[in-house]
């Protein structure tokens, strides 16, 4: 679903409150609609690459951690 009307970008300039948003599946932070996500907004689940890496819940073993 593309909230911007075809051919009219001026309607949202400075008025981001009317754009759709949803929570991140990992951290719960609110994500606002972005033009880059327009074609696949329904599939967007994570707010960042860091949350995408943490999606499994399993923490990687890092050097210095006890085995």
Secondary structure, DSSP 8 states (H G I E B T S, - for coil): ---S-TT--GGGTT-GGGS-EEE-TTT--EEE--GGGGGGGGG---SSHHHHHTTT------TTS--
